[in-house]
Amino acid sequence: MIKLNLSYNKIVKIKKILKNKISVMSKLDKTQIVSFEKFLKSFYLTCFSSLVIIGLFSIAPKIIILKKNLELNNYEAENKSKLILDKVLNGEELDQDFNESDDIDTTFIYDDVLVEVTPTNDDERLNALIIQELFKTIDYNLKDVRKNKIVKPVDLRFLPKELKNIEDIKERKNLFIKIILPLIIEENDKILNDRKILFSILNKNSNSDQESKWLKTKFKQYGLKNKDILSLKIRMDIIPTSLTIAQAAKETGWGTSRFAIEGNALFGQWTYSGSGIKPLKASDDENHKVMKFQILKASVRAYHRNLNTHSSYRKFRMKRAEARDNDESLDSILLADYLDKYAETGLEYTKTLKKIILQNSLKEFDDAKILKKKNNTKKQI
């Protein structure tokens, strides 16, 4: 009986212990259930967030491609011109955002300029005397141009070889100016027309396919690989007629240089590839040539494209843009100061240009316009 009682007591004790254990376990299970529920919620949120992130990364490339395809059609440009002007007037440094893009592509800059590949056809070159008689016949003289600001629509392809034989310096200069003046004004007119189209596009919320193609072409011509509208606006502008004449006069000796006669090169532009004329005084180590062109008009266009795209003339373009933003006329004397990198003589070169402009009253040609032809039969470059 005693043994039975002990066993019974043990059983009661074990029962109590188990009861307590079960009670504790029950409490622990409830806590664990709550924790597990929280874990599930966290897990579901993590999975959902992960799916969202994965989805975004998967469609992001498609969105970027779509944006690139539509960016020209839906481009809205912010006009920062006045902000740029305010910074300049306050003597502040221009931020990188206000400068031209450094992302330059020169591949297509001269695509619309025909560089000479075959020898010039001298059969089309007119004699100096014939040209002078032609000008008399159509009553084309610089005295009237200075007064009336109207230039005859003359389109000569080559300079006469006899320019250097004209002993009267004034007569030689005048003939040279009369030949290149219409070509310079025509190129400036073309650029102004392009500027007009550009501003028309900028004022629209969306563009047609034709306008988008036009923009793409201009981005290529002005070397803008990243399609920066602000840079295009700065680059797509004219060069004062007086400054262009002065540079042509300086680079060609008023049209008498070998480069001008043999290669229609009015501005002495260098090239390291393609067709060109090797300078006689160039050493064996120097491999540059002077670019040559099929016609004079091509040389004028290449000159404009050079000043409007090359990094050496960025300050020139920014100064011109400041004048535009301030509604000022383009002053060739002021702009000449920013062409010190055009020649090795630097500052002396700019002084020479200004001297040529002032001594020959070239600024009187800056407002000159081409007399419109009744029947437009001009050849295109």
PEPE-V69087 format. One record per residue. PHI is phi in whole degrees, 0 to 359 (NA if undefined). PSI is psi as a letter, one per 40 degrees, with the letter a starting at -180 (999 if undefined). Layout:
BEGIN
phi psi
PHI PSI
PHI PSI
END
This chain:
BEGIN
phi psi
NA d
297 d
300 d
297 d
297 d
298 d
296 d
293 d
297 d
299 d
297 d
296 d
298 d
298 d
298 d
297 d
298 d
297 d
298 d
297 d
299 d
297 d
297 d
296 d
299 d
297 d
296 d
298 d
297 d
295 d
296 d
294 d
295 d
299 d
298 d
295 d
296 d
298 d
299 d
298 d
299 d
299 d
297 d
299 d
296 d
296 d
296 d
296 d
299 d
297 d
296 d
297 d
297 d
299 d
296 d
297 d
295 d
285 d
264 e
303 d
301 d
293 d
295 d
297 d
297 d
298 d
297 d
296 d
290 d
255 e
298 d
287 d
286 d
240 f
285 h
236 h
266 h
272 h
277 h
257 e
300 d
294 d
295 d
298 d
298 d
300 d
297 d
296 d
295 d
272 e
71 f
271 i
287 i
282 h
292 i
302 d
296 d
268 e
267 i
293 i
292 i
271 e
275 g
256 i
230 h
269 e
302 d
251 e
301 d
254 f
300 d
265 e
246 h
279 h
277 h
299 h
247 d
255 i
302 i
297 h
276 h
289 e
296 d
268 e
279 h
272 i
290 i
302 d
294 d
296 d
296 d
298 d
293 d
298 d
296 d
294 d
297 d
267 e
57 f
252 h
219 i
288 d
298 d
291 d
297 d
298 d
276 d
263 e
62 f
240 h
247 h
293 i
282 g
269 h
228 g
272 h
275 d
224 i
278 i
285 i
294 d
279 e
306 d
291 e
271 e
282 h
287 d
290 h
299 d
296 d
297 d
294 d
298 d
298 d
295 d
299 d
296 d
297 d
286 d
270 e
303 d
297 d
293 d
292 d
295 d
298 d
293 d
297 d
298 d
297 d
294 d
297 d
294 d
297 d
298 d
297 d
296 d
300 d
292 d
295 d
294 d
295 d
275 e
254 i
282 d
213 i
237 i
285 i
299 d
295 d
293 d
296 d
295 d
299 d
299 d
300 d
297 d
291 d
300 d
292 d
299 d
258 e
68 f
258 g
290 d
266 e
55 f
274 h
295 d
300 d
295 d
296 d
298 d
290 d
281 d
280 g
205 i
279 i
245 h
311 h
304 d
297 d
291 d
295 d
299 d
300 d
292 d
297 d
296 d
293 d
286 d
244 e
64 f
57 f
86 e
253 e
287 i
296 d
295 d
288 d
284 d
278 d
234 e
53 f
269 h
270 e
231 e
60 f
288 h
272 i
217 i
250 e
211 i
79 a
275 h
191 i
248 h
283 h
299 h
296 d
271 e
289 h
281 i
295 d
286 d
273 h
249 e
277 i
231 i
265 h
303 h
239 i
229 i
292 d
218 i
299 d
299 d
293 d
295 d
297 d
295 d
296 d
297 d
299 d
294 d
296 d
293 d
270 e
228 d
292 i
297 d
295 d
247 f
296 d
296 d
301 d
291 d
292 d
296 d
295 d
295 d
298 d
297 d
298 d
293 d
264 e
56 f
259 i
286 i
280 h
264 h
295 d
293 d
290 d
291 d
300 d
299 d
261 e
248 f
294 e
270 e
288 d
226 i
295 d
283 e
59 b
300 d
297 d
296 d
294 d
296 d
295 d
300 d
295 d
295 d
297 d
298 d
287 d
294 d
252 e
50 f
287 d
296 e
293 e
265 e
296 d
259 e
290 i
234 i
282 h
292 h
293 h
279 i
290 d
237 h
284 h
243 f
294 i
281 i
262 i
289 999
END
